[in-house]
Amino acid sequence: MPGIFDSLRLIDGPAIAERITMRQAIDALQQALRDGFDPDADAARTIVDVRHGQLLLMPSDLGAYTGQKLATVAPANPARGLERIQAIYIVLDAETLAPVALLDGTELTSLRTPAVSAAVADVVAAPDASSLVVFGTGPQGVRHVEAMRAIRPIERVRFLGRDRAKAEHAASLVAANGLDTAVGSAADVADADLVVCATTAREPLFDAALVRDHAAIVAVGSHEPDARELPGELLGRARVIVESQRVALSEAGDVILAIAEGRLSPDALTPMASLFGDDGPEASVRPVVIKTCGMGWQDLAVAQLALTNERNA
């Protein structure tokens, strides 16, 4: 009988980047929701505290495959020159549960997180959105520029971070094709059509009064119930879109703290799946907040592409 590793495909970061474009990842996530997948039915994530961070176990069952991500969060890693979040991802045949492929989960996460943001923003952001402000200078900040450019005619990007040198470096990475890119300040939020928050902040990054009525705000930085990137005043004023009510009420500090302050009602949350139903998105004359924490189905929807695109190559 052949061993488990005899037929296991190993798909590293460069192979993922070669096989899956940002637009393809966005489309796969949108299609899963259009096909009727309910994120509230997804398997719950398990978070285990260890001495130097957290282990995140994220299973899902979607289509022809089942999957499991083991992610790690090590807050001290950036100072060591390492990624704060690292991961491996295993894809299993849905019927036999036999391992099919082992993927670089760090690269997968780097791709799917901004793809999720863009999949939702593509439905609710202003069609002519051209000005983007990014809080966060790490890989997620940079990849979110790529994701937003995949869905909107972005012309102006401002990066904000605690370290100006890192902000300048992030800006240099995305400066291309005449894109107006520079280090900015919180005041730039007042002119932004899109704002992305991809930080480790535990307190609001900007004043809610700066946000224009037509703006879309994305917050991806935390899955902790006591950490927030956005002010409660903003969530109280905005239409708040979440992955699922279950996840938002247990992990999304931005949502949980706004509710505790009496600024937001749990009943006011909009599950992202509802945007892809028969009714479609509703018209809005107020800001839109997209708050995500990351779910297993998102990883699997994108990971499947690495296998599909390999067969089609």
C-alpha positions, 0 to 999 in steps of 0.5 A: 500500500502506498504511503501517505506522502507518495501522492501528496502534492507540495505547493509552495508560495511561488507556485500559489502566486503563479497559479492564482491571481488576485482576481481569480481568488476574488471571483472564487470567494464571490462564486462560493457565496452565489452558489449558496454557501452559508458562512454561518454553517462553516466549522468554528475556528479553534484558538489555542494560546501558547507561550509565545502566541496563538495556534489557530485551527481552521477546518472547512468542507467545501465542494470536492475538498475538505481542508484544514489550516494550522496558522500561528500568530507570534506577535514578536516575529516582526522584530525578528524579521519574520511574518507575524502570521504563518501557516500550513494548509492541507487539502483533503479529498472530501469523500475519502478524507485522504490528504491531497496537497500541502500548501504554503498557508502563509502565502495562502493567507496573504492572498485570501485575506485581501481577496475577501475584503475585495470580494465584498468591497466589489459589491458595496464600494462606490464604482468610481472609488479611486482614493485609498488609505491603508493603515498597516505597512506589512504584507496585508497592507501591500496586498490589499492595494493589489486587491482593491486595484483589482476591483476599482480604478485606484489612482491614489494610495496613502500608507500609514504606519508607526514606522515611517521607513516601513511606510515608505517601503510599503509605498515603494512596493506598490508604486507602479503604472503612474499610481500616486503613492506616498506616506500619509496621515490620518487626515487623508481619511477625509479624502478617501473612497476606500480605507483599509485597516490591517494593523495590530492596533488595539485602539481606534486608528482615526476619528470617525468624523473624518469618514465620508458618507460614501466611503467603504472601510475595511478592517482585518487586523484583529480576531480578538474581542478586546481589540479594535481598529475602528471607533465605535462612533463609525460603526454606529453610523455605518452599515456593518458587513461581517462574515457571519454573525456568529464570528462577529459576535465572538471574535470581532472586537470592533463589533463587540466593543461598539455593541457594548458601548450601545452604538450598534445592535447585533440585529443591524449586522449584515452577513456578507452572504446576503449581498450575493442573494436574490435581493443583492446589495441595498443602496446606502447613503452612509459609510460601509464598514467591512469587518472580517476575522478570517474563516476556514471556507475562505482558505479552502475556496482559494486553495482549491484553485491551486489544484484546479489551475494545476490541472488546467496548466 
